[in-house]
């Protein structure tokens, strides 16, 4: 996501500066090179040695005759993006007024004048964040193209965003924007059809691939709507995944009917639709009360509506990317099934895979259009490949049927 990207990390005097080491490690874990820049107030909260250790680089603590601000953030400077995390109310106000009296604000002035991407992650007490002047300063700086990573409002504080959200926003600012300005709708997860108030019919989809596609589209510059169904039955795993709300407008659904309604509404203003969710092929008429156990039971399965068909009927020119899961383990069968749905719906391309990868971190897929291309890797890498391919097709008009 940030492979080879040079990030100048500005640190100011919020108590959230204690998160700097974690943020620097997260950026580097995703492939970035990081150099720290600290204001005098920040040095009273976290020692420059800690930042040097976290970044594996010397830290700028003052502007000298070596013009460190130009070396880092000038037109021919080292950095690909300036990230200020945390940014105090004081710092945001100074940037909005072109006041550069600390190494961080001097770098910000230089970066903005050099058209270098700038990302700001504010952190302060909530009343300070709600101050009209601070809100006005944020709005003004956003108007200059600066990206803001919204804080988490908790316990009367505007706490700094998570390291994941900050890394995503930094990648978005530093990544060539193949999907910039595009509105992308992505579906993810497993739909569930109610049998009674307790039981459901569902499948094993974890939603990981759909979320990876949504994240990758966000990083590529898109405004993303993520329609997320449930997460199918999987063993407990360690750790918690990042909140999708940090990279998409999330609409949560359960049944195939709910997903269909949400998809049709979201597709009305979209530039592309990516159908990753494992949508139930069948539904049932649910019982009003819990079905008692200990008896023989038959369920009448009714076909569910095909969501991609409904979207295509409503939006005949909308680029659609599909996912097709099979259980045969045979590449030829997967390609045949993928081409059948692509031809029926008129899809830009289809990503085919075997059901055995449901819930796994690593996956193998076949990208199917006129040709067949195998792609292996993490679901994050597959998501990035889908976003890149969609960006190419939108850019050259193929996805829009303009050949």
WOCOR-V717284 format. One record per pair of residues at least 6 apart in sequence whose ideal C-beta (glycine too) atoms are under 8 Angstrom apart, sorted by the first residue. I is the first residue (numbers start at 0). J is the second residue. D is the distance in whole Angstrom. If there is no record, write none. Layout:
# WOCOR-V717284
{{I J D} {I J D}}
This chain:
# WOCOR-V717284
{{0 29 5} {0 30 7} {0 166 7} {0 167 8} {0 170 5} {0 218 6} {0 379 7} {0 383 7} {1 26 6} {1 29 4} {1 30 5} {1 31 4} {1 166 7} {1 169 7} {1 170 5} {1 173 7} {2 29 8} {2 30 3} {2 31 8} {3 30 6} {3 31 8} {3 32 7} {4 30 7} {4 31 5} {4 32 7} {4 79 5} {4 80 7} {4 169 8} {4 170 7} {4 173 5} {5 31 7} {5 32 5} {5 34 8} {5 77 6} {5 78 5} {5 79 5} {5 80 8} {6 26 6} {6 31 5} {6 32 7} {6 33 5} {6 34 8} {6 78 7} {6 79 7} {6 80 6} {6 81 8} {6 82 5} {6 169 6} {6 173 8} {7 34 6} {7 36 6} {7 71 5} {7 72 6} {7 77 7} {7 78 4} {7 80 7} {7 81 5} {7 82 7} {7 106 6} {7 110 8} {8 19 7} {8 22 7} {8 23 6} {8 26 7} {8 33 5} {8 34 7} {8 35 5} {8 36 7} {8 50 8} {8 54 7} {8 82 5} {8 83 8} {8 84 7} {9 36 5} {9 37 8} {9 38 8} {9 81 6} {9 82 7} {9 83 4} {9 84 7} {9 86 8} {9 102 8} {9 103 4} {9 106 6} {9 107 7} {10 16 5} {10 19 5} {10 35 6} {10 36 7} {10 37 5} {10 38 7} {10 41 4} {10 45 7} {10 50 7} {10 83 8} {10 84 7} {10 85 7} {10 103 7} {11 38 5} {11 40 6} {11 41 5} {11 83 7} {11 85 6} {11 86 6} {11 87 5} {11 89 8} {11 90 5} {11 101 7} {11 103 5} {12 38 6} {12 39 8} {12 40 3} {12 41 5} {12 43 7} {12 44 6} {12 87 6} {12 89 8} {13 44 8} {13 85 4} {13 86 7} {13 87 5} {13 122 4} {13 123 6} {13 159 7} {14 44 6} {14 122 8} {15 84 8} {15 85 4} {15 122 4} {15 158 7} {15 159 4} {16 41 5} {16 44 4} {16 45 5} {16 85 6} {17 44 7} {17 45 6} {18 84 8} {18 85 7} {18 159 6} {18 162 7} {19 35 8} {19 45 6} {19 49 7} {19 50 6} {19 53 7} {19 84 7} {19 85 8} {20 45 8} {20 49 6} {20 50 7} {20 52 8} {20 53 4} {21 162 5} {22 84 6} {22 162 5} {22 165 6} {22 166 8} {23 33 5} {23 35 7} {23 50 7} {23 53 4} {23 54 5} {24 53 6} {24 162 8} {25 162 4} {25 163 7} {25 165 7} {25 166 5} {26 33 5} {26 82 8} {26 166 6} {26 169 7} {27 33 6} {27 53 8} {27 54 7} {27 55 8} {29 166 6} {29 170 7} {31 169 7} {32 56 8} {33 53 8} {33 54 4} {33 55 8} {33 56 7} {34 54 6} {34 56 5} {34 57 8} {34 58 8} {34 59 7} {34 71 7} {34 77 7} {34 78 7} {35 47 7} {35 50 4} {35 51 7} {35 53 8} {35 54 5} {35 56 7} {35 58 4} {35 59 7} {36 58 7} {36 59 4} {36 67 8} {36 71 7} {36 102 5} {36 103 5} {36 106 5} {37 45 8} {37 47 6} {37 50 7} {37 58 6} {37 59 7} {37 60 5} {37 102 7} {37 103 7} {38 90 7} {38 101 4} {38 102 6} {38 103 5} {38 104 8} {39 60 8} {39 101 6} {40 87 8} {40 101 8} {41 103 8} {42 60 6} {47 58 4} {47 60 6} {50 58 5} {51 57 6} {51 58 5} {59 67 5} {59 71 7} {59 102 5} {59 106 8} {60 102 7} {61 67 8} {61 102 6} {62 68 6} {62 102 6} {62 105 6} {67 102 7} {68 99 8} {68 102 7} {68 105 4} {68 106 5} {68 108 8} {68 109 5} {69 76 6} {69 109 6} {70 76 6} {70 77 6} {71 77 5} {71 78 5} {71 81 8} {71 106 6} {71 109 8} {72 78 5} {72 81 6} {72 106 5} {72 107 8} {72 109 4} {72 110 4} {72 113 6} {72 115 5} {73 109 6} {73 113 5} {74 113 4} {74 114 8} {76 109 8} {76 113 7} {76 115 7} {78 110 7} {78 115 6} {79 115 8} {79 116 7} {79 173 5} {80 115 7} {80 116 4} {80 117 7} {80 118 6} {80 169 6} {80 172 5} {80 173 4} {81 106 6} {81 107 7} {81 110 4} {81 115 6} {81 116 7} {81 117 5} {81 118 7} {82 117 8} {82 118 5} {82 119 8} {82 120 7} {82 165 7} {82 169 5} {83 90 7} {83 103 6} {83 107 7} {83 117 7} {83 118 7} {83 119 5} {83 120 7} {84 118 8} {84 119 8} {84 120 4} {84 122 8} {84 148 7} {84 159 7} {84 165 6} {85 120 6} {85 121 7} {85 122 4} {85 159 5} {86 94 8} {86 119 5} {86 120 6} {86 121 5} {86 122 7} {87 121 8} {87 122 7} {87 123 6} {88 121 7} {88 123 5} {88 127 5} {88 128 7} {88 130 7} {88 133 5} {90 101 8} {90 103 6} {90 104 6} {90 107 8} {91 119 7} {91 121 6} {91 133 6} {91 136 5} {91 137 6} {91 140 7} {92 98 8} {92 132 7} {92 133 7} {92 136 5} {93 99 7} {93 100 7} {93 101 8} {93 104 5} {94 104 6} {94 107 5} {94 108 8} {94 111 8} {94 119 8} {94 136 7} {94 140 6} {94 145 8} {95 135 8} {95 136 4} {95 137 8} {95 139 5} {95 140 5} {96 136 8} {97 108 6} {98 104 6} {99 105 4} {99 107 7} {99 108 4} {99 109 8} {107 117 6} {109 115 8} {110 116 8} {110 117 5} {111 117 6} {111 143 6} {111 145 8} {116 144 8} {116 146 7} {116 172 4} {116 173 6} {117 144 8} {117 145 5} {117 146 7} {117 172 7} {118 145 7} {118 146 4} {118 147 8} {118 148 7} {118 165 8} {118 168 5} {118 169 5} {118 172 5} {119 140 7} {119 145 6} {119 146 7} {119 147 5} {119 148 7} {120 147 8} {120 148 4} {120 150 7} {120 159 6} {120 160 5} {120 165 5} {120 168 8} {121 128 7} {121 137 7} {121 147 7} {121 148 8} {121 150 6} {121 157 6} {121 159 8} {122 150 6} {122 157 6} {122 158 6} {122 159 4} {123 133 8} {123 150 8} {123 156 8} {123 157 5} {124 155 7} {124 156 6} {124 157 7} {125 152 6} {125 155 5} {125 156 6} {125 157 5} {126 155 8} {127 133 6} {127 157 7} {128 134 8} {128 150 7} {128 152 8} {128 157 4} {137 147 6} {140 147 8} {141 147 6} {146 168 5} {146 171 7} {146 172 5} {148 160 4} {148 164 6} {148 165 5} {148 168 5} {149 160 6} {150 157 4} {150 158 6} {150 159 6} {150 160 6} {151 157 8} {151 158 5} {151 159 8} {151 160 6} {151 161 8} {152 158 8} {159 165 8} {160 168 8} {160 245 7} {161 241 7} {161 242 8} {161 245 7} {163 241 4} {163 245 7} {164 241 7} {164 242 8} {164 245 4} {164 246 8} {167 214 7} {167 217 7} {167 218 6} {167 245 6} {167 246 5} {170 218 5} {171 217 6} {171 218 5} {171 219 8} {171 220 6} {174 218 5} {174 219 6} {174 220 7} {176 219 6} {176 220 3} {177 219 5} {177 220 7} {177 386 7} {177 387 7} {177 390 3} {177 391 7} {177 393 8} {177 394 7} {178 216 6} {178 219 4} {178 220 5} {178 221 4} {178 386 7} {178 389 7} {178 390 5} {178 393 7} {179 219 8} {179 220 3} {179 221 7} {180 220 7} {180 221 8} {180 222 8} {181 220 7} {181 221 5} {181 222 7} {181 270 4} {181 271 7} {181 393 6} {182 221 7} {182 222 5} {182 223 8} {182 224 7} {182 268 6} {182 269 5} {182 270 5} {182 271 8} {183 213 8} {183 216 5} {183 221 4} {183 222 7} {183 223 5} {183 224 7} {183 269 7} {183 270 7} {183 271 5} {183 272 8} {183 273 7} {183 389 8} {184 223 8} {184 224 5} {184 226 7} {184 262 7} {184 265 5} {184 266 6} {184 269 5} {184 271 7} {184 272 5} {184 273 7} {185 209 6} {185 212 5} {185 213 4} {185 216 7} {185 223 6} {185 224 7} {185 225 5} {185 226 7} {185 247 7} {185 273 5} {185 275 6} {186 209 6} {186 225 8} {186 226 5} {186 227 8} {186 228 7} {186 258 6} {186 262 6} {186 273 7} {186 274 5} {186 275 6} {186 276 4} {186 278 8} {186 306 8} {187 206 4} {187 208 7} {187 209 2} {187 210 6} {187 212 8} {187 213 7} {187 225 6} {187 226 7} {187 227 5} {187 228 7} {187 275 5} {187 276 5} {188 204 6} {188 205 8} {188 206 4} {188 209 6} {188 227 5} {188 228 4} {188 229 6} {188 230 6} {188 231 8} {188 276 5} {188 277 7} {189 201 5} {189 202 5} {189 203 7} {189 204 4} {189 205 8} {189 206 7} {189 228 6} {189 229 5} {189 230 7} {189 231 4} {189 276 7} {189 277 5} {190 201 7} {190 202 8} {190 228 5} {190 229 7} {190 252 7} {190 253 7} {190 254 6} {190 255 5} {190 257 8} {190 258 6} {190 276 7} {190 277 7} {190 278 5} {190 279 5} {191 199 4} {191 200 7} {191 201 4} {191 228 7} {191 229 5} {191 253 5} {191 254 7} {191 279 7} {192 199 6} {192 200 5} {192 201 8} {192 254 6} {192 255 7} {192 279 5} {192 281 7} {192 282 4} {192 283 6} {192 285 8} {192 303 7} {193 199 6} {193 254 7} {193 283 8} {193 285 4} {194 200 6} {194 283 6} {194 285 6} {194 286 7} {194 290 7} {194 298 7} {195 285 6} {195 286 4} {195 287 8} {195 288 7} {195 289 5} {195 290 5} {196 285 8} {196 286 8} {196 287 8} {196 288 7} {196 289 6} {197 289 5} {198 289 8} {198 290 7} {200 279 6} {200 281 7} {200 282 8} {200 283 7} {201 229 6} {201 231 6} {201 232 7} {201 279 7} {202 231 5} {202 277 5} {202 279 7} {202 357 8} {203 231 4} {203 232 6} {203 233 7} {203 277 8} {203 354 7} {203 357 4} {203 358 6} {204 228 8} {204 230 8} {204 231 5} {204 276 7} {204 277 4} {204 357 6} {204 358 8} {205 230 6} {205 231 6} {205 233 6} {205 357 6} {205 358 4} {206 227 6} {206 228 7} {206 229 8} {206 230 5} {206 276 8} {207 358 7} {207 360 8} {207 378 5} {208 275 6} {208 322 7} {208 362 7} {208 378 5} {208 381 6} {208 382 7} {209 225 7} {209 227 7} {209 273 8} {209 275 4} {209 276 6} {210 225 7} {210 227 8} {210 240 7} {210 243 6} {210 382 8} {211 377 8} {211 378 4} {211 379 5} {211 381 7} {211 382 3} {211 383 8} {212 273 6} {212 275 6} {212 381 8} {212 382 4} {212 385 5} {212 386 7} {213 223 5} {213 225 5} {213 243 7} {213 246 6} {213 247 5} {213 382 8} {214 246 5} {214 247 8} {214 379 7} {214 382 6} {215 379 7} {215 382 4} {215 383 4} {215 385 7} {215 386 4} {215 387 8} {216 223 5} {216 273 8} {216 386 5} {216 389 7} {217 223 5} {217 246 4} {217 247 6} {218 246 8} {218 383 8} {218 386 7} {219 386 5} {219 387 7} {219 390 6} {221 386 8} {222 248 8} {223 246 6} {223 247 4} {223 248 7} {224 247 6} {224 248 5} {224 250 7} {224 265 5} {224 269 7} {225 243 5} {225 247 4} {225 248 7} {225 249 5} {225 250 7} {226 250 5} {226 252 6} {226 258 6} {226 261 5} {226 262 6} {226 265 6} {226 276 7} {227 243 7} {227 249 6} {227 250 7} {227 251 5} {227 252 7} {227 276 8} {228 251 8} {228 252 5} {228 253 6} {228 258 6} {228 276 5} {228 277 8} {228 278 8} {229 253 6} {231 277 7} {231 357 7} {231 358 7} {233 358 4} {243 249 5} {250 261 5} {250 265 7} {252 258 5} {252 261 5} {254 279 8} {254 282 7} {255 278 5} {255 279 5} {255 282 6} {255 303 4} {255 304 7} {255 306 7} {256 282 7} {256 303 8} {256 304 7} {258 276 6} {258 278 6} {258 306 6} {259 304 6} {259 306 5} {259 309 6} {262 272 7} {262 274 8} {262 306 5} {262 309 8} {262 310 6} {263 309 6} {263 310 6} {263 313 6} {266 272 5} {266 310 5} {266 313 7} {266 314 5} {266 317 6} {267 313 8} {267 314 7} {269 314 8} {269 317 7} {270 317 8} {270 318 7} {270 393 7} {271 317 7} {271 318 4} {271 319 7} {271 320 7} {271 347 8} {271 389 6} {271 393 7} {271 398 7} {272 307 8} {272 310 6} {272 314 8} {272 317 6} {272 318 7} {272 319 5} {272 320 7} {273 319 8} {273 320 4} {273 385 7} {273 389 7} {274 306 7} {274 307 5} {274 310 8} {274 319 7} {274 320 7} {274 321 5} {274 322 6} {275 322 5} {277 324 7} {277 357 8} {278 303 7} {278 306 6} {279 303 5} {280 302 7} {280 303 6} {281 300 4} {281 301 6} {281 302 6} {281 303 6} {282 300 7} {282 301 5} {282 302 8} {282 303 5} {283 298 5} {283 299 7} {283 300 6} {283 301 7} {284 299 7} {284 301 7} {290 296 7} {307 319 6} {307 321 6} {307 340 8} {307 344 5} {307 346 8} {308 343 8} {308 344 6} {310 317 7} {310 319 7} {311 317 7} {311 319 6} {311 344 5} {311 345 6} {315 345 8} {316 399 6} {316 400 6} {318 347 5} {318 389 7} {318 392 7} {318 393 7} {318 398 4} {318 399 6} {319 344 6} {319 345 7} {319 346 5} {319 347 6} {320 346 6} {320 347 6} {320 348 6} {320 349 7} {320 350 7} {320 385 7} {320 389 6} {321 337 8} {321 340 6} {321 341 7} {321 344 7} {321 346 5} {321 348 8} {321 349 5} {321 350 7} {322 349 7} {322 350 5} {322 351 8} {322 352 7} {323 333 7} {323 336 5} {323 337 5} {323 340 6} {323 349 5} {323 350 7} {323 351 5} {323 352 8} {324 351 8} {324 352 6} {324 353 7} {324 354 5} {324 357 8} {325 332 6} {325 333 5} {325 336 6} {325 351 7} {325 352 8} {325 353 6} {325 354 7} {326 353 7} {326 354 5} {327 333 7} {327 353 8} {328 353 6} {328 355 8} {330 365 7} {333 351 4} {333 352 7} {333 353 7} {333 365 6} {334 351 6} {334 365 6} {334 367 6} {334 371 6} {336 351 7} {337 349 4} {337 350 8} {337 351 4} {337 365 7} {337 367 4} {338 349 7} {338 367 6} {340 346 7} {340 349 6} {341 348 7} {341 349 5} {341 367 7} {341 368 7} {345 400 8} {347 368 7} {347 389 7} {347 392 5} {347 397 7} {347 398 4} {348 366 6} {348 367 6} {348 368 4} {348 388 7} {348 392 8} {349 366 8} {349 367 5} {349 368 7} {350 364 5} {350 365 7} {350 366 6} {350 367 7} {350 381 7} {350 385 6} {351 364 7} {351 365 4} {351 367 6} {352 362 6} {352 363 7} {352 364 5} {352 365 7} {353 363 7} {356 362 4} {356 363 7} {360 377 6} {360 378 6} {361 375 8} {361 376 7} {361 377 6} {361 378 8} {362 375 7} {362 376 7} {362 377 7} {362 378 6} {362 381 6} {363 373 7} {363 374 8} {363 375 5} {364 373 7} {364 374 5} {364 375 8} {364 381 6} {365 371 5} {365 372 7} {365 373 6} {365 374 8} {366 372 4} {366 373 8} {366 374 6} {366 384 7} {366 388 7} {374 380 8} {374 381 6} {374 384 5} {389 398 7} {391 397 8} {392 398 4} {393 399 7} {396 402 7}}
